[in-house]
Amino acid sequence: MPGIGIGTFGSDKYNAEQISAAVKGAVKAGYRLIDCAEVYGNEREIGRALGELFRDGTVKREDLFVVSKVWNDHHGEGEVKKACCNSLDALGLDFLDAYYIHWPFPNYHAPGCDGDSRNPDSKPFSKEEFLSVYRQCEELYREGKIRGIGVSNMTVSKLEAVLPECEIPPVLIEMELHPAFRQKELRALCKKHGIQPVGFCPLGSPSRPERDRTPEDLAAMEMPHIQKIAAAHGIHPAGVCLKWAAQSGAVPIPFSVKPAQYEANLAWLCSDPLTEEEMAEIDASPADCRLIKGQVFLWEGASDWREIWT
């Protein structure tokens, strides 16, 4: 698996064609991991970009590591395969290198959601329901449609509950991961079971919409010690965040549609590493700033977003 990927979630600010062009440019710049999802609404455009890259000889299919995710409204029996086939068709691929369960519970965006709305159709985590979805992914693996199973937005307690009953163990776990939210216990559990962490929001999501921010939120790039370390290396604070993730054993998947940014992200990750002292300083700093709080995934009766993270 490549050590860095290009994210494709950016529908809040960019259209599908812009994101598709960014994927094409990123692959030409050297990226080989492409993190997709049906719910992002841009897989067909990304598929056209991949087709062009294959036809012009920039890469072959075997050069790329392409993943997608089953969304929350496809958790029913037989629906996971349908969702996976839809993604394969949109992306123009015969198989996915990995397929994630996007969220561990079937919760849905409420119509016209403003980022804080509750949806009465949403449900709390159910081990049995999750395993039903996971077993459908195992069948996709046996059929050769996917080459690995991933989980996403899990907690330690949820992962510990389901791992003993997975016939085919997950190989990837996607999680919010940056210097301001390091998920030490979850990463330790993944290491114990041989599951590769993949970090979204690796820069602390500095460009996330204001509607999703709360006063206590702090983007990782804004942390004073991150800025100090960046100055010592002569790089942008974003480069420090990416280096920290990679040196911590995770695969970061930063998102940008700007060539200067995604090319710089790749260059920073390939430059001199952080020192042991710099890594220790980051790991000793406060780290309780979860940015993806899941307000839109609250189920009826939940009084606080933290309830979904237990």
N, C-alpha and C positions, 0 to 999 in steps of 0.2 A: 504494500500500500504506500502511495506517495506520502511524503512528510508534510505537505501543505496542500490545501485544496482551494478552489474558488467557490464561494457560496453563490447561490442564485436567488435568495429571498431578498427582494427589494421592491415589491409591488407598491409599497407605501409612497415611493418617490419616483420610480422609474417604470416605463412600460416594458412589455415582453420583448420588443425588438431591441431596446437598449441593452437589456440583460443578455439577450442572445448574442449581440455584437461583442459584449464584454467577455463572454465565454469563448468566443472565437479568438479574440485578441489574446486572452489569457493562455489558451492552449498554444498559440504561436509564440508566446513569451516563455513557455516552458512548463506551465501547469499541466498536471496529468490526472488530478482528482477533481471531479465535478459533482458537487452536492446539490441534488435536485429534490423536488417534491411536487406531487400532483397539485396540492393546494396553492402552490405559488403561482399557478396559472400561466406558466411560460414554457412548459416542457415541449410543446410542439415547435415553438420558435427555436428553442435550444436544439431540438432534433434536426431542424433544417441546417443550423450552423454546423452540427457534427457531420451531417452528410456532406457538406461542402469541404470540411477538413479532410474527410476520408477520400473524397474524389480528387482533391488537388494534391494528395500525397503528404500533407502536413503530418498526419499521424495515421496509424492503423487502429482498428478497434482494440486490439490487444495491448496497445500502448496506453489506453485510458482506463481509469478506475471510476466508473459512473454509478452513482447510487441514487435511489429515490425512496419515497416514504408513502405508506398507506395512511390516508387521512382518517379523521375520527368518525366520519359518517359511512365508512366501509368496514365496520367491525363485525357485521353479521355473517352468518354461515354462508360461504361461497362468495362473499363480496370482496375478500382480500385478493383472490385470484383475478377477479374482474378488474379491480383497481390496478393491479400489477400489469396486467395485459394492456390496459389503457395507457399506462406510462411507457411501456415498451413500444407500443404503436406510435405514441407521440414522439418519443425520442428516436425512433427508427432503429431500434436495437433488438437483437435476438435474446439477450440476457442482461441482467444487472449484476454488477460486481457485489452489491449488497442492497438489501431492502430493509428499511427501518419501519418499526411501528412508531409512528410520529409522536403520539401521546399515549400514555398507559391507561387512559380511560376514554370512553366515547362521549366527549363533551363537544358542544357545537357553538359556533358563533351565533349569537342572537341577531335576527334581522335588524339592520340599521345600528348595529352595536357601536357605541362610542368609546369602547375600551374599558368600560366599567360595568356594563350591563350583565345581569344574571340571565341565564337561559333555563327555563323550567324543564327543558328536555335533557339537560346535562345530568350526568350521574357520577358518583364517586368511584374510586378505584375498586374493581372487583377482580380478585385473583383468578377466579374461574373464567370470567369473561376475557381477561387478558390472555390466559392460556389458550382459549378458543381461537383468538386471533393469531397467537404464536404458532399453534399447530397448523394453521392454514399456511403460514410462512414456511414451516418445515416441509409441507407438501410441495410448495413452489421450489424449494431447494432440491428435493428429490426429483422433480421434473426437469431440473436444469435451467429453470427460468431465472433463478438467482444463485449466486455463488457464495452467499453468506447472509446471515440474518443479523439485523441490528435492532437495538432498542434505543429509545430517546426520551429525554425528560423524565428519567426514572430517579428514584431516591434509593438510599441504602436499604431501607426496610422493604420497599417493593421488589428490588432486585433480589434480595435474600429470600423473599417469599417464593419467587417464580423459578429461580435457577435450578433447584433440585428436580423440577418436573419438566425441564426442557430436554427433549431427546437429542436435539441438535443444538449445542450451546451457541449463544450469540457471540459473534466475533467483534462487534463494534457497539459502542454506546456513545450517543451524541448528547452533549450536555452544555449548558452555559458554563464557560470557563475563561477566566481572565484574572489578572493579578488582584483585582478587588473582590473576586469570588472564586476561590481556588478549589473547593469541593474535595478536600484532602481525604476524607473518609470514603467517599464514593470512588475516588481514583485508587485508593488502597485496595478496596474490594475488587475492582476491575483487574488490578495487577495480580491479585490472588487467583483469579479465575481465568486469566489470560485473555481478557477483553480489552480491546484497544480503545482508549478514550479519544473522542473527536470533539474539539471545542468550538462551539458557535459563540458569536459575540466576543471574539478573542481580544478585541481592542476596548471592550467595555461599552460597546454600542454608543459611541459619542454622537452619532447622527440620528439616533432614534427620535421619533416625533415627540414634541413637547407633551402631547396628550398622554403619552405613556410614562412620563417622568413624574417622580415625586420629589419633594424638597431634599430628602436625604440621599437621593441617588448620586453616585459619583462614577463617571466614566474612568476606567483604569488609566487612560492616558493623562488624566488630570491630576493623578496622585503625585505629590512633590518628589518622592524618591524615584518614581519612574522617570520624571523629567530630569532629575539629577543624573541618573544612570545613562539616559539618552545623551545628555550633554557630554558625558565622559567618553562615549563611543562616537560622538559626532553624527548621531542619527536621530530620526524622529522618534518620539515616545512610542509610536505604533510599533516600531521595530523592536523595542524592548519587550513589549507585550507578546509579540510573536515568538521571540527568542525564549522568553520564559515558558511559554506553552510547550514548545518543541523540546526544550531541555528538561521539562517536567514529564516527558513521555507522552504528550498528547499530540494530535494532529490538528492544527488550527485551520479553520476554513473562513478566512476574512472575505468580505464582499466589497467590491467596488466596480463601478462601470468606467472608471477613469484609468486609462492606460498607465499614466504616471504613477498612480497609486498601486495598482496590482503588480506592476513591474517592480516597484520599490519594495513591496511586501516580500516578493520572492528573493530579491537581492539581499534584503536585510537578514532573512532567515539563513542565507547561505554565507553570510559574513562571520567575522570572529564571534564566538559565543560569549555569553555573559560569564563573569568569573564566579567561582564558588561563593565568594563574599557577596557579590551582587545578587545571586540567587537566594542566598540566606536572608539578605535584607528584605527582599520582596516577600519571601515566605514567612517572615516575622511580622509583617505589617498587618493592620486590620483587614479582615476579609469577610464581610457579611453584607455585601451589596449586590443581592440578586436583582437583576434588571428585568428579566422576563418573569413577571410575577403571576401571569396567568389570570388576570382579573376576568377576562372574557370566558374563562373556563370554570368559574365558580358554579357550583350546583346549588339548587334551592336548599336553603337552610345553612349554608356555609356563612360564617360571620366574618371571616378574614381570609385573604388569599393564602396565608401560610397553611391553612388546613389541607390544601391539595398537595403540599410538599412533605407530608408525613407518611 
